[in-house]
Amino acid sequence: MKVKSEYLPREIEACVIVMRDLFTYLKPYRNQIVLIGGWVPYFLLEKYAPPGIEYDRHVGSLDVDIALNAFSIPRDAYKSILEILKERGFHHRKDSLGKNIPARFLKKIAFDDGEEIEVQIDFLAPEYGGAPKKRRHQVIQDMLARKGRGTDIVFDQTEIIHLSGPISSGANIELDIKVANVTACFVMKGIALGERTSEKDAYDLYMLARYYKEGPQSVLFELKKLGSHGLMKESLRNIEEQFKEVKSIGPVSVATFMGITDKEEYDRITRDAYELLQFIIRGMKNK
């Protein structure tokens, strides 16, 4: 497990360059791809954190997660997604036996001082429809994308953010991309808490609750628009379980990821995380 202080600036920079590469070269599919995962809270808070407050900037992420709208991507496109990826220096990650891991890619970024950093990219697809339930992947053109629980709601729950800066070739780009909105991000992070123990997921939820627009009431306002969707219920159950008490794994994970060692600050953050998430949970119960 990496904590916030171990997210090195050069690694984060490499990740952002790869992200720009992806959305630049996959521009023909811009209406069918959405940024999800650990970068979403960063971009939402850069866009919506209220001015005039002391905002402890979100750390970002060290990998890139992309949702593919499997059922709207044309099969007969001039170039497939996989062809573009291979053409632009992306390659499959290998497992311990040397076999390609479906839906998981790597790209190496070389810096001027000779340092090279490899970034991982995961492609996810809707869980329902398409491939039979027992299958772990959806077939999209000539590649596979892993079924991701919660991904089904993403394509109707997006924001537009502006991406600018250098790509791996050194060229500067500017483009607008689709990212999961706060509702989709919150739901997917809550679902993830039920599938794995991740301090980073708890931190992402806390940061959204603390800094998105006016805070937890703004998150609650957006979540209520989705109503009693099954994925929302599942997400909230997981969050409630992990943020049940101040010393539950959720609040403790937030403080752990932030690397807080001072007892007074540790107690403040765990209390804050507990109260913010409880506010949202109670609010969703009282419709």
NUGU-628832 format. One line per 10 residues: number of its first residue (from 0); their letters; for each residue x, y, z of C-alpha. Coordinates in pm, 1 decimal. Each point is the difference from the previous one (the first is absolute). Layout:
NUM) A) X,Y,Z  ...
This chain:
0) MKVKSEYLPR) 0.0,0.0,0.0  129.9,342.4,-97.3  -84.9,302.0,211.7  -40.9,353.8,-129.8  362.3,100.3,61.3  114.4,-288.8,-222.0  -182.9,136.7,-303.4  309.5,151.3,-155.6  -37.5,306.9,-225.8  182.0,-166.7,-289.8
10) EIEACVIVMR) -228.5,-305.8,15.3  -308.8,220.9,7.2  133.4,203.1,-292.9  58.0,-316.8,-204.2  -354.6,-111.6,73.0  -145.7,330.5,-118.1  204.3,-15.6,-321.2  -135.3,-348.8,-69.8  -352.3,124.3,67.4  47.6,281.1,-251.6
20) DLFTYLKPYR) 136.9,-252.3,-249.4  -305.1,-221.4,39.7  -256.7,270.8,-55.4  200.0,157.5,-282.2  52.0,-316.4,-201.7  -341.4,-148.5,80.3  -174.2,318.6,-109.1  -206.7,-188.8,-262.6  -163.6,-174.1,298.7  -35.4,307.9,219.7
30) NQIVLIGGWV) -376.5,-47.9,37.3  40.4,-360.3,116.3  280.9,32.5,256.5  -17.4,141.4,352.2  272.8,52.1,258.6  -82.4,-182.3,324.0  198.7,-107.1,307.0  242.7,188.5,220.4  53.9,299.4,-227.6  -366.5,100.7,1.9
40) PYFLLEKYAP) -6.0,154.6,351.6  307.8,203.2,-92.8  -163.3,151.6,-308.7  -338.8,54.4,164.8  159.6,182.7,290.3  222.5,207.3,-227.7  -320.1,108.6,-173.0  -236.3,34.0,295.2  191.8,54.5,325.7  -144.9,325.5,137.3
50) PGIEYDRHVG) 228.6,304.3,-19.0  128.7,154.9,318.2  36.6,-322.0,197.4  318.0,-178.0,98.4  -8.1,-285.5,-250.8  245.9,-283.6,59.7  44.5,-92.5,-366.4  -99.3,-353.5,-97.5  300.4,-223.8,-67.4  -123.6,-140.8,-333.4
60) SLDVDIALNA) 88.8,-357.8,-92.0  283.9,-216.2,-129.9  -204.4,-184.4,-262.5  -276.1,76.0,-247.3  -344.8,-161.2,-16.5  -213.2,39.6,-312.1  -362.5,-108.2,-44.3  -94.2,-111.4,-351.1  -363.3,18.7,-107.0  7.2,-346.6,-150.1
70) FSIPRDAYKS) -337.5,18.2,-170.5  53.5,324.3,-190.6  353.2,-57.0,-130.2  -13.2,-82.1,-372.8  145.8,-334.7,-99.8  96.1,116.8,-347.0  191.1,317.5,88.5  291.7,101.8,-221.4  239.7,-88.1,283.5  -92.9,-199.5,306.9
80) ILEILKERGF) 86.5,113.2,351.0  254.1,-280.4,28.0  165.7,96.8,-328.2  35.3,359.6,116.3  141.8,-105.8,336.5  263.4,-224.8,-156.1  88.4,264.8,-257.0  59.6,253.9,278.3  227.3,-207.1,221.6  -246.8,-168.6,233.9
90) HHRKDSLGKN) 40.9,-372.3,63.7  -175.2,-267.3,204.9  118.0,-61.8,352.8  118.7,-358.4,49.0  -90.1,-234.0,283.4  250.2,-217.0,189.2  -14.9,-257.9,-281.4  76.5,256.6,-266.5  -354.1,7.5,-138.5  -182.9,319.3,-91.7
100) IPARFLKKIA) -234.8,130.1,268.5  -323.3,90.4,-181.3  -103.6,365.4,30.6  320.7,104.1,177.8  265.6,198.5,-183.8  327.4,175.0,73.2  173.9,296.9,-153.5  351.0,120.8,77.4  71.2,372.4,28.2  359.7,116.3,-48.2
110) FDDGEEIEVQ) 111.2,327.4,158.6  277.4,230.5,-120.8  235.3,-111.3,278.6  -24.2,-363.9,-114.1  -241.8,-121.7,266.4  -276.1,-228.0,-128.1  -328.4,-65.6,177.6  -257.3,-257.2,-106.6  -367.4,77.9,55.5  -282.7,-253.5,18.3
120) IDFLAPEYGG) -332.4,49.4,-179.0  -312.6,-207.5,67.3  -295.6,-10.0,-237.9  -338.4,-75.2,155.5  -341.6,-62.9,-152.9  -361.8,-32.8,116.0  -78.3,-306.7,206.7  -343.7,-65.1,-146.4  -92.7,-88.4,-357.6  234.6,-130.9,-264.8
130) APKKRRHQVI) 212.1,-291.1,119.3  -165.0,-268.0,218.9  -2.3,68.4,373.6  267.8,-260.9,73.0  245.8,177.7,-229.8  233.1,251.2,165.4  49.5,210.4,-312.8  -196.4,168.2,-275.3  121.1,-39.0,-357.7  54.4,341.6,-157.7
140) QDMLARKGRG) 118.4,-13.2,-359.6  320.8,-207.8,13.9  73.5,47.8,372.1  -143.4,-85.0,339.6  -107.7,241.7,273.1  -55.7,-123.1,354.3  -352.6,20.1,136.0  2.8,258.6,276.7  -274.1,8.2,259.6  -159.0,343.9,-9.2
150) TDIVFDQTEI) 126.0,78.0,-349.1  -353.2,-34.2,-140.9  -107.7,337.1,144.6  309.7,193.6,-104.9  -96.9,86.3,-356.5  -308.5,192.1,115.2  187.9,162.8,288.7  285.4,203.8,-147.7  169.9,337.7,22.7  213.0,178.7,-257.3
160) IHLSGPISSG) 344.4,110.8,115.6  277.7,174.2,-190.0  328.6,-183.5,-44.6  312.9,182.6,-114.1  376.7,-43.4,0.2  262.3,-217.9,-169.0  -55.4,-349.7,-134.7  278.2,-257.4,-28.9  122.3,141.4,-331.9  61.1,337.5,165.7
170) ANIELDIKVA) -285.3,169.8,-184.4  -239.6,211.0,205.4  -367.9,-85.5,-26.5  -329.5,145.0,117.9  -321.6,-197.9,-3.5  -320.2,-56.9,192.3  -59.8,-349.5,136.1  -280.1,-184.0,175.5  53.6,-101.2,362.0  -235.4,-169.6,244.6
180) NVTACFVMKG) -201.5,255.6,194.2  -11.8,6.4,378.9  -294.2,-242.1,12.2  164.2,-266.0,-217.5  333.6,43.5,175.8  -157.7,-25.2,345.8  -199.7,-309.9,-94.2  297.6,-177.9,-155.7  228.4,83.7,293.5  -261.2,-130.2,243.1
190) IALGERTSEK) -35.9,-321.5,-197.5  378.8,-38.0,-4.5  4.5,15.6,381.2  -203.6,-319.9,2.0  237.7,-175.0,-237.8  337.4,91.4,150.8  167.8,177.1,288.6  135.9,324.0,-142.2  112.8,299.2,202.0  4.6,202.5,-322.1
200) DAYDLYMLAR) -370.0,-66.9,-70.6  -92.8,118.4,350.7  216.4,310.3,-51.8  -169.6,72.6,-334.5  -344.1,-15.0,161.9  111.3,225.3,284.0  149.1,258.5,-235.7  -320.7,15.5,-203.9  -211.8,33.9,313.3  225.0,270.8,142.4
210) YYKEGPQSVL) 81.5,214.6,-306.5  -256.1,-56.5,-277.1  -181.2,331.7,-46.3  -155.7,80.5,339.9  97.9,-331.0,156.4  -211.3,-302.3,99.6  -330.5,175.2,-66.0  104.4,53.4,-363.0  97.0,-366.4,-38.0  -329.6,-104.2,159.1
220) FELKKLGSHG) -195.9,224.7,-237.7  158.9,-169.8,-300.9  -35.2,-353.7,137.7  -373.0,45.6,59.8  -49.4,53.8,-373.1  85.4,-366.7,-56.9  -251.6,-100.5,264.3  -29.9,-360.0,115.3  201.1,-159.8,-280.1  127.2,-344.6,99.2
230) LMKESLRNIE) 363.4,98.0,-49.5  -53.2,306.6,218.7  -146.1,-215.7,276.6  291.4,-242.1,-20.0  252.1,282.6,11.3  -163.6,165.0,300.5  -13.9,-330.7,189.9  373.2,-43.6,-46.5  76.9,356.9,102.6  -225.1,-24.5,305.5
240) EQFKEVKSIG) 174.8,-320.5,106.3  347.2,151.6,-31.3  -88.9,337.9,153.8  -218.4,-136.7,281.1  212.3,152.2,278.4  286.4,245.3,32.5  238.7,-292.7,44.8  -148.5,-209.5,-280.8  222.6,-96.5,-291.0  -128.6,284.0,-221.5
250) PVSVATFMGI) 104.0,301.8,209.9  320.4,-175.9,109.7  84.8,-73.4,-365.1  -37.2,368.8,-85.5  244.0,107.3,271.1  235.9,-285.8,-85.8  13.4,90.5,-369.3  59.9,364.9,86.9  295.5,-110.7,212.0  -111.9,182.5,313.0
260) TDKEEYDRIT) 210.2,-77.7,307.0  -92.4,288.1,232.1  -265.6,-136.6,236.7  -206.7,317.9,14.7  -9.9,31.0,-379.6  -65.3,-374.7,-35.1  -298.8,26.3,233.5  -127.7,306.0,-187.8  18.2,-164.9,-342.7  -157.3,-329.9,107.2
270) RDAYELLQFI) -282.2,190.0,171.3  -47.6,223.8,-304.0  -7.3,-294.6,-242.7  -251.3,-184.8,216.9  -232.4,299.9,36.0  9.8,99.5,-367.0  -80.3,-347.1,-132.4  -262.7,-56.3,268.5  -167.6,326.0,-104.8  -31.2,-133.9,-354.7
280) IRGMKNK) -115.7,-346.2,110.7  -269.0,143.3,229.9  -106.9,245.0,-268.6  -49.7,-279.0,-253.1  -218.0,-188.2,249.1  -217.7,306.6,63.7  -133.1,69.4,-348.8
